[in-house]
Amino acid sequence: MKRHLYPILFFLFSIFLTAQEKINIIPAPNNIELHKGNFTLNSSSKVAINSNQLENIRYYLTNEILENTGISVITTDKTNRADITLELSEKYHNEGYYELTVNNNQVNIKAGTLSGMMNGASSLLQLITINKAKTNKISIPNLSIKEKPKYAWRGLMLDTSRYFISKDKLKEVINWMAFYKLNKLHLHLTDEPAWRLEIKKYPKLTSVGGTGNYNNPDAPAKYYTQKDINELVNYASIRQIEVIPEIDMPGHATAANRAYPEYSGGGSEKHPEFTFNPGKESTYAFLTDILRETSILFPAQMLHLGGDEVSFGSEKWKSNPEIQSLVKKESLTNLKDIENYFMERMADSVFKLNSKLIAWDELADSDLPRDKTILMWWRHDKPEQLNKSIDNGFKTIVCPRVPFYFDFIQDGDHQSGRKWAGEYSTLERIYNFKISELINNKENEKNIIGFQGNLWTETITSDKRLEFMIFPRIAALAETAWTENRNDYTNFQQRLKSHLPVYKTEEIYFFDPFNPDITPEPLYNKTK
């Protein structure tokens, strides 16, 4: 490159950074131009759509404007007279792509898909929310944004087994996910402490298995009814978020076995009745029945079956006569072979339901079909599992414990939460995470389809602490999963500062990385 071009490129890059700093959108747009002038939003502003398919997104946008600013905008069918227009166009084919243009007189969002339109609406909502004033009008800068996400999967996992998260609280989280363009909500519904999903064919799963939580085994039963799930899924769908259920197997089955002990494969002293019984045919029928109901409730056509940490309670498989009979019949040689046999049997049930199977990275060496299976790499200390997953052709979601487990502490002075060999999940570490540095064969990086943050809830005993562990790390997660080039943490911090007052207005109890003493850590206190 000729040297005389350097000053020009530096000038253009400086303009780009200035635009990012002024508009404060998270995740940072990949392509933005800032212009002179402002658009003013007030109670006379009209919002139009050019397709009935956009009705739900317009509903979301106008209601969030009302909720966040108190301004009641007007809906209209006349796009030529509207102040804000949402326009579906066949011109744009990329999933998630949108164009947002703001000038003195009009705002226009164009996209070829509903997901793209939702992304554009989220950017506009951030501009409005962050620039809101105490008057009955809001000014936002004239600009032009053209962009699409780096990754298709931008997720958040919430563990509801160890700490039950109410339906209303889940809706709040869904709203924030939409605000930050996250599009996959992974609900961990079953585990050792409790079973949280109503299955009509097996009512004891919730009446018996739904009792207790990680911190209090005697807590009354709490779970989501099928009506609750319908409501949550529809609520998320309006915001272009898919909800993915996890029904853990063959390990982490203690709550289910408490309700229906006839399907237990035993456990260990520390993890009693931890596994399902792979040697019993009725186990597969029982679990398939559960998956049938689950697949109807969650239309994303993806079922997460876990498949992790089975060794915590599989020792009794060695002495179980039914399982040993299976070992001889199928010529299995060890406990891992039994795990794989079980998961391949249950995967067949998933595929017959026209769904994809999702599992943790323990299955990276399985024979599951690559076109129907998605794996989640979570063991940050085993990058070989990541490489094995992508090298073996599995579509893979990146969610390593460090830095994407939100049950890990986020500041060295925090007392509750996890560390791993002294490491934890800071805001900066999430933002600066570079997956390319861990990949051996760069050609297989294409098999990585996204990122996800996971909040396990062993140390969660209140919604206040739940919020504290999510915010503001959700913002860094969103940028990591969206933005092509992340190389300026200082710039991210400056944009984040304008989001913290929004958290405060919405009564979110968040960790303030700039003034940690303002919001002290809600300490984890085990109740029993």
DAFEN-V100923 format. One record per residue. N is the residue number from 1. RES is the residue in one letter. PHI is phi in whole degrees, -180 to 180 (none if undefined). Layout:
n/res/phi
N/RES/PHI
N/RES/PHI
This chain:
n/res/phi
1/M/none
2/K/-72
3/R/-63
4/H/-69
5/L/-83
6/Y/-57
7/P/-61
8/I/-66
9/L/-63
10/F/-63
11/F/-63
12/L/-65
13/F/-65
14/S/-64
15/I/-62
16/F/-60
17/L/-64
18/T/-61
19/A/-62
20/Q/-58
21/E/-65
22/K/-77
23/I/-92
24/N/61
25/I/-79
26/I/-127
27/P/-72
28/A/-61
29/P/-62
30/N/-78
31/N/-143
32/I/-142
33/E/-126
34/L/-105
35/H/-120
36/K/-72
37/G/98
38/N/-143
39/F/-106
40/T/-108
41/L/-99
42/N/-149
43/S/-70
44/S/-93
45/S/-66
46/K/-111
47/V/-119
48/A/-126
49/I/-129
50/N/-103
51/S/-152
52/N/-64
53/Q/-63
54/L/-94
55/E/-59
56/N/-65
57/I/-70
58/R/-63
59/Y/-59
60/Y/-59
61/L/-63
62/T/-67
63/N/-72
64/E/-70
65/I/-61
66/L/-63
67/E/-65
68/N/-87
69/T/-127
70/G/83
71/I/-91
72/S/-98
73/V/-82
74/I/-109
75/T/-91
76/T/-146
77/D/-94
78/K/-95
79/T/-64
80/N/-73
81/R/-114
82/A/-84
83/D/-88
84/I/-126
85/T/-124
86/L/-107
87/E/-131
88/L/-79
89/S/-139
90/E/-67
91/K/-64
92/Y/-109
93/H/-105
94/N/-69
95/E/-64
96/G/90
97/Y/-72
98/Y/-151
99/E/-126
100/L/-119
101/T/-121
102/V/-121
103/N/-130
104/N/-60
105/N/-116
106/Q/-156
107/V/-116
108/N/-133
109/I/-116
110/K/-122
111/A/-159
112/G/-100
113/T/-134
114/L/-66
115/S/-65
116/G/-64
117/M/-64
118/M/-65
119/N/-62
120/G/-65
121/A/-64
122/S/-66
123/S/-63
124/L/-63
125/L/-63
126/Q/-63
127/L/-57
128/I/-69
129/T/-66
130/I/-74
131/N/-97
132/K/-67
133/A/-122
134/K/-86
135/T/-92
136/N/-94
137/K/-144
138/I/-133
139/S/-108
140/I/-126
141/P/-71
142/N/-68
143/L/-164
144/S/-139
145/I/-123
146/K/-134
147/E/-165
148/K/-143
149/P/-74
150/K/-67
151/Y/-123
152/A/-77
153/W/-104
154/R/-130
155/G/-119
156/L/-139
157/M/-107
158/L/-122
159/D/-87
160/T/-98
161/S/-75
162/R/-78
163/Y/-141
164/F/-74
165/I/-101
166/S/-63
167/K/-59
168/D/-66
169/K/-68
170/L/-62
171/K/-63
172/E/-61
173/V/-64
174/I/-60
175/N/-60
176/W/-70
177/M/-61
178/A/-63
179/F/-57
180/Y/-104
181/K/66
182/L/-80
183/N/-130
184/K/-133
185/L/-107
186/H/-99
187/L/-102
188/H/-87
189/L/-97
190/T/-138
191/D/-172
192/E/-65
193/P/-66
194/A/-163
195/W/-106
196/R/-112
197/L/-119
198/E/-66
199/I/-121
200/K/-65
201/K/-71
202/Y/-131
203/P/-65
204/K/-71
205/L/-57
206/T/-99
207/S/-68
208/V/-105
209/G/-71
210/G/-85
211/T/-79
212/G/83
213/N/-153
214/Y/-61
215/N/-98
216/N/-152
217/P/-68
218/D/-99
219/A/-63
220/P/-59
221/A/-61
222/K/-134
223/Y/-165
224/Y/-95
225/T/-71
226/Q/-65
227/K/-65
228/D/-59
229/I/-65
230/N/-57
231/E/-65
232/L/-66
233/V/-64
234/N/-66
235/Y/-61
236/A/-69
237/S/-62
238/I/-57
239/R/-94
240/Q/60
241/I/-115
242/E/-93
243/V/-106
244/I/-113
245/P/-86
246/E/-117
247/I/-112
248/D/-72
249/M/-166
250/P/-80
251/G/-97
252/H/56
253/A/-106
254/T/-57
255/A/-64
256/A/-64
257/N/-71
258/R/-64
259/A/-82
260/Y/-133
261/P/-65
262/E/-67
263/Y/-105
264/S/-78
265/G/-105
266/G/91
267/G/-158
268/S/-136
269/E/-62
270/K/-80
271/H/-129
272/P/-67
273/E/46
274/F/-79
275/T/-118
276/F/-81
277/N/-93
278/P/-71
279/G/-93
280/K/-114
281/E/-59
282/S/-64
283/T/-61
284/Y/-68
285/A/-66
286/F/-58
287/L/-71
288/T/-66
289/D/-58
290/I/-63
291/L/-67
292/R/-60
293/E/-66
294/T/-62
295/S/-66
296/I/-71
297/L/-71
298/F/-118
299/P/-78
300/A/-66
301/Q/60
302/M/-141
303/L/-125
304/H/-92
305/L/-107
306/G/75
307/G/84
308/D/-107
309/E/54
310/V/-62
311/S/-63
312/F/-60
313/G/-148
314/S/-100
315/E/-59
316/K/-71
317/W/-61
318/K/-67
319/S/-112
320/N/-75
321/P/-62
322/E/-66
323/I/-72
324/Q/-67
325/S/-65
326/L/-63
327/V/-58
328/K/-70
329/K/-63
330/E/-101
331/S/56
332/L/-88
333/T/-111
334/N/-154
335/L/-64
336/K/-65
337/D/-62
338/I/-66
339/E/-55
340/N/-64
341/Y/-60
342/F/-59
343/M/-66
344/E/-69
345/R/-64
346/M/-72
347/A/-62
348/D/-59
349/S/-64
350/V/-63
351/F/-66
352/K/-67
353/L/-89
354/N/60
355/S/-122
356/K/-92
357/L/-95
358/I/-118
359/A/-152
360/W/-79
361/D/-72
362/E/-60
363/L/-96
364/A/-65
365/D/-107
366/S/-83
367/D/-100
368/L/-66
369/P/-64
370/R/-68
371/D/-80
372/K/-123
373/T/-128
374/I/-123
375/L/-113
376/M/-115
377/W/-83
378/W/-121
379/R/-89
380/H/-62
381/D/-82
382/K/-128
383/P/-61
384/E/-64
385/Q/-70
386/L/-61
387/N/-67
388/K/-64
389/S/-63
390/I/-75
391/D/-69
392/N/-84
393/G/90
394/F/-83
395/K/-64
396/T/-131
397/I/-106
398/V/-94
399/C/-150
400/P/-64
401/R/-47
402/V/-109
403/P/-114
404/F/-103
405/Y/-95
406/F/-84
407/D/-82
408/F/-74
409/I/-64
410/Q/-117
411/D/-151
412/G/-62
413/D/-87
414/H/-74
415/Q/-103
416/S/-106
417/G/104
418/R/-96
419/K/-135
420/W/-130
421/A/52
422/G/86
423/E/-92
424/Y/-151
425/S/-109
426/T/-83
427/L/-58
428/E/-65
429/R/-68
430/I/-64
431/Y/-61
432/N/-89
433/F/-62
434/K/-121
435/I/-68
436/S/-62
437/E/-72
438/L/-103
439/I/-93
440/N/-81
441/N/-108
442/K/-61
443/E/-64
444/N/-89
445/E/-61
446/K/-63
447/N/-79
448/I/-84
449/I/-106
450/G/164
451/F/-127
452/Q/-149
453/G/-99
454/N/-120
455/L/-111
456/W/-85
457/T/-117
458/E/-58
459/T/-103
460/I/-98
461/T/-125
462/S/-158
463/D/-65
464/K/-62
465/R/-71
466/L/-56
467/E/-62
468/F/-61
469/M/-81
470/I/-91
471/F/-104
472/P/-98
473/R/-61
474/I/-60
475/A/-70
476/A/-67
477/L/-58
478/A/-60
479/E/-70
480/T/-62
481/A/-83
482/W/-112
483/T/-86
484/E/-61
485/N/-117
486/R/-119
487/N/-143
488/D/-146
489/Y/-63
490/T/-61
491/N/-63
492/F/-60
493/Q/-59
494/Q/-64
495/R/-68
496/L/-62
497/K/-56
498/S/-77
499/H/-89
500/L/-62
501/P/-62
502/V/-67
503/Y/-56
504/K/-63
505/T/-61
506/E/-84
507/E/60
508/I/-87
509/Y/-90
510/F/-120
511/F/-80
512/D/-98
513/P/-70
514/F/-92
515/N/-138
516/P/-57
517/D/-74
518/I/-68
519/T/-123
520/P/-60
521/E/-63
522/P/-71
523/L/-74
524/Y/-82
525/N/-126
526/K/-67
527/T/-81
528/K/-144
